[in-house]
Amino acid sequence: MLQTCKQYKDTIKLLRELLFERKLLERQISIRRPRRKIDEQRLEELKIEILEHESKIEFYNALRDGLTDLDFGGIHQAGKTLIMGRIAAGLTQAQLAELSGVNPKLLIRYEQSVYQNASLKRIRKVAETLELAIAKRF
């Protein structure tokens, strides 16, 4: 999952490079006789890689455009949910940290699911800033 705007932009750039490489390779394969097995294998690898990156970009866009429902299901999913909520809100990590009154370094740790010293109160504050519903489970 793409977690930052930079990762999103880097993935788009990489996708363009992969699409260009695929186009060149398809052209080479169509011209070259006999076909080389290694070229065909690389083409299949490229197709898979392209699909993976397109899927990541699609999901990021859906989050950013508010087309995905978010639910703060529990502490085991908190990091992923916070990232998705932040992207959906169109915020950077620094902006979310400021809005929620949480240290930016702590927010990064929460998003990475590092909770050793995390207080539920702080995580709840970040979730509420993102307007994420927190499920109560006992």
Secondary structure, DSSP 4 states (H G I P E B T S, - for coil): ---SHHHHHHHHHHHHHHHHHHHHHHHHHHH-SSPPHHHHHHHHHHHHHHHHHHHHHHHHHHHHTT-S---B--GGGHHHHHHHHHHHHT--HHHHHHHHT--HHHHHHHHTT--TT--HHHHHHHHHHTTPPBPP--
